Amino acid sequence: MNDPGVGLNVRVDMPAPPMHGYDVVVGAGALDGLATRVRQAAPAERYALIVPGDIVGLHGARVLSQLRDGGLVVDMLEFAAGEAHKTRAVWASLTDRMLELGLGRDSAVIALGGGVAGDLAGFVAATYMRGIPVVQVPTTLLAMIDAAVGGKTGVDTEAGKNLVGSFHPPRLVIADPLVLRTLSPDELRGGLAEAVKHGAILDADYFAWIAGNAAAILELDAPVLEELVSRSVRIKADVVMEDPLEAGRRAVLNFGHTVAHALELQAGYRLRHGYAVALGMLAEAAAGEGCGVTEGGTMERIAETLHRCELPTSHDIGSVDGLLSIMRLDKKARRTRPRLALLERIGVCARDPAGSWTFEVPEADLTAAVRRALHGGEVV
Amino acid sequence: MNDPGVGLNVRVDMPAPPMHGYDVVVGAGALDGLATRVRQAAPAERYALIVPGDIVGLHGARVLSQLRDGGLVVDMLEFAAGEAHKTRAVWASLTDRMLELGLGRDSAVIALGGGVAGDLAGFVAATYMRGIPVVQVPTTLLAMIDAAVGGKTGVDTEAGKNLVGSFHPPRLVIADPLVLRTLSPDELRGGLAEAVKHGAILDADYFAWIAGNAAAILELDAPVLEELVSRSVRIKADVVMEDPLEAGRRAVLNFGHTVAHALELQAGYRLRHGYAVALGMLAEAAAGEGCGVTEGGTMERIAETLHRCELPTSHDIGSVDGLLSIMRLDKKARRTRPRLALLERIGVCARDPAGSWTFEVPEADLTAAVRRALHGGEVV
């Protein structure tokens, strides 16, 4: 060691996997057992219950007293509801309020609400004193079957959605389908588009089941909602377990989403996410058919199911060129060419010969596909 | 699945450990091979080189052209130097500049500078699009042997230091002791206090070696600096590997730091961190002796070594009660009683009968220890 220039090369290995497994509990009435389950899965000296203002009356107060009755020490922190508040400023202010309350490293966060609450409160937990546990309690269909499972947390910036965040898996997810009966029809349909996607990419039986039960779902039939959430959660969980950090296969969950994000951006986020996903699936199915990856007729089958779910199947996109240039600017795209997750057929996602779960679709094919799928509503 | 109330309990297991191992390369001249090593350990389409303004001239420009000469696509991002700028605002602004430059998920961060640069740029990387790789290139002794190894990243808030952050291990650490020859004597001594701590907690031989080589270290003798950095990095890496997320044993690295943090806060951060650690080790050694955990004479041996290193061994703390009330308010303390990492003797840290690496020291003993160790300078 005393010879100059010899130095040292230390290998720092990380023996303990810091990501842990967690339970996703789906059940009508599951919320009633919340305190006991939270205490078991995320024991902590104190809890911050983070809730958007618009559901404090509907769910927040009830959950707060139930947790306190169960012996937990809980402070409820409200934030202004809506995607517009999923920002670094709100994240910082929630963090500061927890610091003022004196919550230490032995605290945990409980995120109650839709996808915004889960992403935002999850990111607060991910970065509070370098990470404290979070329990996700989703109250919308979209959050139950998508955002709450998988560990993605984050906030939006001026430049785009979810550009700042962490992977921070929850210690527990509690999804109580009875809560869905408080949703507006629009909110329910928005979530349903993601369920259709789960069937389309990985489970043809489930895809058919949704089409056959669309009316019961829209009528908020409790056992049917429970089956819907359970089957979607199972699919999402399987994909996440195989690829927790989105290194490869998890990309299949993006089916429909590349076009959907461009549609949302083009509409200044006045288009509901689930509706954009419905339209995006049509366009990406058409793109897959156009370049010979996807079985012919797939787009029409998706359109049929979306129609039964009362989801949109056509859209006035204005300029197709404008939409494509938004996709070229996607901040997360490799270089500047968008890559799409495509289907082989309903229930089976496609993999390219090199093993990738995404495809680079030639721009001309993409333009033709968007025209065919969305322009003028000729698909239904 | 159709019976109401049956529901589902999905276990989401995480098979792939998302934390990876990494190399810490210590060597005189190691910086010259930076481009090749970065390309191997953190291959990326583009790189953000994050550098505090005060070393852009000294190191930043040279490293930038070297990386570019090596064929990497690099943008250099400056931020205003100093702990006062280790904030969420600067983190957000660095993130936004990377977004404006169009850096995608296939980018990586290179953090060049002292502990502030490493913590801040590391946190930018940890949260950029849910995490991109970071390479740590520390330029101070303190950063080389402490902050750069172990994966802690974060920023300060009004409420205290490092309260917001993540564990985000680097892909590579390059420590070139030749860089230390540009440090001021004060900066070098500040880092040296952490090296003394490494010897004190885990390696009596190293502790004695530092005392014996203090003059050569302070004269910036290259081979001696290389041995210093190598031995400290080895110790830090061993502790981090055993306890990557600071769940237990890693607490031994906090020896001296509970009192040190209180001293820094009391001085409004006008006291250099390394100097506070030097004083903190004396006080905590005295506390350990006072409650019978630490071998008698340990505090004096530490004082002797600090003296040879030209580090402070006495301090006008004003009110001891004031210092203790700051310690009671420590945001990271369990409940409100500070727990200290204590020595058994030089080179061996103490473990309590229950297996914990920290001890709750009665307040009266702590008061007496601070008085004995720091008041009036009677220890040297």
Interface residues (C-beta under 8 A of the other chain):
Chain A: M1 N2 D3 P4 G5 V6 G7 L8 N9 V10 R11 V12 D13 M14 P15 A16 P17 P18 M19 H20 G21 Y22 D23 V24 V25 V26 G27 A28 G29 A30 E45 R88 A92 T95 D96 L99 E100 G102 G104 R105 D106 A126 T127 Y128 M129 R130 G131 V149 K152 T153 G154 T157 E158 A159 G160 N162 L163 V164 G165 S166 F167 P169 A222 P223 E226 E227 V229 S230 R231 V233 R234 A237 V240 M241 E242 P244 L245 E246 K331 K332 A333 R334 R335
Chain B: M1 N2 D3 P4 G5 V6 G7 L8 N9 V10 R11 V12 D13 M14 P15 A16 P17 P18 M19 H20 G21 Y22 D23 V24 V25 V26 G27 A28 G29 A30 E45 R88 A92 T95 D96 L99 E100 G102 G104 R105 D106 A126 T127 Y128 M129 R130 G131 V149 K152 T153 G154 T157 E158 A159 G160 N162 L163 V164 G165 S166 F167 P169 A222 P223 E226 E227 V229 S230 R231 V233 R234 A237 V240 M241 E242 D243 P244 L245 E246 K331 K332 A333 R334 R335
